[in-house]
Amino acid sequence: MTVRPGGSAPERRRWTLVRAGNDAVPSSVRRFMQRARRRRLRAALPWAAVAAALVVLGLPVWLVLGTGLLGVRSVAVDGTSLVTPDEVRAAAAVRAGAPLARVDLAAVAARIGTLPAVEKATVTRDWPNALTVVVVERTPEAVVPEGRRFLVVDRFGVAFQELRRRPAHLPFVRIADPRGNVDGVRGAVEVVDALSPTLRRQLVEVGVAGPAQITLKLNGGRTVVWGDASRNSTKSTVTTALLEKDGTTIDVSDPEVVTIR
């Protein structure tokens, strides 16, 4: 610092920073620095390209999987008559706005399949914001009494509908515990499906007392001892041919050794 005459306060020196011109840096140093910058740029270029690619690729993925932009807005239902579309949507339990790409189609179909009247369901994506459900309902094959009501069963022996009155157009199957004896019901349905048109017209009911104790009651008080649900086509052919014979009981449990009483 500088002291002024007369003992006044010292004068502070002012400093000024001055940027050196390019001429102040040796050319060899400048070339070295330029090469170093180029090396850094070349080294960073691949990483920058990767980062850019991740942004370009990741943004659509994030929009599809991570946001509701392509979320579920509607669920279309087709193929229903025994159940309503609203019942199907409720069973599907798909959250509104859920990313369409993340919906587990198999799980949705399985939930819809828990409806008694649904045999199977197919679920597909309908971009950009919808699901389409195609339902295959169970086909009525027979009716089984349960208390004062009647259960409608399909070809698998599954009871899927409960009625107060017996539907006259369906074959009648009498079996104890129809809900718990699905195999027995299925066996009876298999027998009915194998009957000739003549036998179907004369059929009154099918009785199932056990796995190998299936009987048919026909018009006129005649009984057919069917046995188990095997060789049904052969048994149907033999029984049809014997309808003209006398006797009230036809035993075709072994279609090779038939008896008539």
Phi, psi and omega in degrees: 000166182243132179263124180282151177299150179087006175076017179290169183300145181296142178277129179280135179278134180264132180250143179232127177278132181236124178288129180288140177290165180302331181293340181282344180260128181301146182299325179296323179291318179299318179295321178298316180293322178295317178297321179296319178296318180297321178297318179296320178295316179297322180292325183277339185301313179300319180294322178295321179295318178297316180298318179296319179296320179297321178294315182296317181280325185285330181298311177298320179298316179296319179297322183282316188264333189252357182229171178268009181302319175250047181271169182287122177251335182207156176232108179273139184234133179225151174093016183258142170215323178278332175241163180262156175304324179294323177295322178294316180297320179296318179292326180297324175054049177263124182291132177298132180089355178298137179307124185302321183292338184263358179291128178279099185297320181295321179293320177297315179299321180295321179294320178294326180294349177283347175294130186306322185276358183262121176280317175200162179221144176243129183240129179228158176274138176237091186297145010262349192219025186220158170244146176240127181245124174249119185257136169250112182275159179291145181262127179295130179241330182199170178233140185232130178286143175217102185064235180263006181243173182232132179261131174268129184240156179257190184293343178268001182082013182272128176278121185234357180211142181240126184236155177276332180241149179285127174285121188292338186277354182256141175301146184259125180242127179252119183206143178284141177052063184297328180287327181271345182245063183296323180297319179295318178295317179298320177299319179296319179295322178297322178295314181299318181296333182272353184291145175290160177305324180296315179293321179300322180291330183266352185291131174261310178198161174249128177252138179234107177262346181182175183303326180244028183230059177262132178229153175246135171255127183249168174302149179084008177080015180275151181234139175245119175276109187267330183082229179267178183269052177237156179052040186297320181296318179295316180297321179296317180297315181295314181298317180300320181291336184264001183296335180279351181280155176286159179122148182261344182231125176245121182255108178243023179303328168241100187294351176274338180229089185265140176236147177232129180238000000 
